[in-house]
Amino acid sequence: MAEAILLKDKRWSLSGMTALVTGATRGIGHAIVEELAEFGAVVHICSRNQADIDRCLTEWKSKGFSVTGSVCDVLSRHQRENLMETVSSIFHGKLNILINNAATVIAKESTDYTAEDVSTIMQTNFESTYHSSQLAHPLLKASGYGAIVNISSLAGLKAFPNVSVYAASKGAINQVTKNLALEWAKDNIRVNAIAPGAVMTLLLEACMV
């Protein structure tokens, strides 16, 4: 059994790989960072709150993980651009893995959504994923081996009550994932989406209030 574990670890080693994970200080993003770091990747994270970043970096340093972080509200185009400049500087113009995880949800009846609600959800969930992928493209291409993983949702595939706009944003992510995978295969960049079901995170709790 021990030998099998060693072989698995060697097979899936991410030693020498670099990764960027958005929305990484809690929930699914936090777990992804730990998994990447356990397999040897050097990871940069972003979050809206510096205190949350500092808390996580202290935790991960105690585990021997190689993780850095910077503040970025992915709702802001300017902050997304600054984030990618930071990542380019830290990783010397190359990036192997981009995890588009940051997202928000506003739970309401479909008749109650405002224009501001729709803009906030679509910009945070879909536009940030699309734009971050565009910004990361030259870094991923330069690495010679790039991978994008977009965190979608089961809500993007089937209907659930009170999350119609969130569902639409995740459905858009599912489709653009296919398009980017097709277009960027020539650049040796793989693009995939993961659609989790219900995971007890703060995002899910917001839907249950």
Order of alpha helices (4+ residues) and beta strands (2+ residues): alpha-beta-alpha-beta-alpha-beta-alpha-beta-alpha-alpha-beta-alpha-beta-alpha
